[in-house]
Amino acid sequence: MTDHTGRAKRPSLVVLTGAGISRESGIPTFRDADGLWAQVDLEDVATPEAFARDPERVLDFYNARRRVLLSSDIAPNAAHVALARLEESWPGDFLLITQNIDDLHERAGSKRVLHMHGELLKARCTLCEEVHPWPKDITLADTCPACGRGPMRPHVVWFGEIPLHMEEITQALQACDIFVSIGTSGTVWPAAGFVAEVAHRPHTRRVELNLEPSEQNALFTEHHHGPATRIVPAFVDALLADVRE
Ligand code: BJW
């Protein structure tokens, strides 16, 4: 249903977030100069082949990141909080898709969150594939609490693996009126292609909020560049004012 200007009355909103939204909370991104891929080779830690070759190295990488995430100095920032407020007040359908494996959106109060690259605080059985809450280190000696047999792996999506929740994501993208991308370089697929998927419908509003123009910059209809803690709350205020008009 649309109003007299042709705008949807209860617009459907999809938000995609990446590592940039959590950087000001103290969690490093991947591809910035101080990012994780400047310290370790992704081929050594973020592929199924790496896990098969040297599981201890891969477990160490994720165990260290899990300990950082659970340390007392990590907390959601103003951008996470603004998105939770947006979901709470939004009059239409709302979906938050995150590429991040941290739980800062949930800690800020977001409810409808899909972690397409998995979750750091969960572990998955390599045999029965059951997923379990796992707020501690994963070791080679750990076995699956469900089947009692399988060694455990981080519940994350490595290169060459299929991201999670793709059916639900595709449906939401097909129905959305507004697509907002926050803090992602737009270099990792399929997330990098979401803006192109919604751009097939020319009237979809496509907003990029990022420190700098991303790889997909040209496909957005609107750009706001700067740190997430500044530009996300300001954008959320403006968007909510707009739908209340
Ligand atoms: C700020 C900020 C601040 C900083 N405020 N902003 C050739 C061509 C095309 C595709 C491929 C290809 N070869 C292989 C592929 C596919 C491959 C891929 O994309 N490779 C590319 C590298 C080319 N993709 C896959 O393999 C995926 N699977 C797949 O495609 O399966 C096939 C399939 C799909 C769909 C249906 C059916 C089948 C799996 C990808 C898995 C990605 N995994 C990782 C690691 C695991 C989780 C973890 O360890 O945390 O996920 S890689 C890493 O990159 C992580 C991230 O989620 C992901 C995206 O990174 P993100 O979030 O964009 O971070 P950065 O660092 O890149 O960018 C941060 C941005 O923030 C920057 O722009 C900054 O400027 C900005 N920023 N500070 C605002 N304060």
Boltz pocket constraint, residues with backbone or C-beta under 6 A from the ligand:
constraints:
  - pocket:
      binder: B
      contacts: [[A, 17], [A, 18], [A, 19], [A, 20], [A, 21], [A, 23], [A, 24], [A, 29], [A, 30], [A, 31], [A, 32], [A, 35], [A, 46], [A, 99], [A, 100], [A, 101], [A, 117], [A, 156], [A, 157], [A, 158], [A, 159], [A, 160], [A, 161], [A, 162], [A, 163], [A, 166], [A, 182], [A, 183], [A, 184], [A, 185], [A, 186], [A, 187], [A, 188], [A, 189], [A, 190], [A, 209], [A, 210], [A, 211], [A, 212], [A, 213], [A, 214], [A, 226], [A, 227], [A, 228], [A, 229]]
      max_distance: 6.0
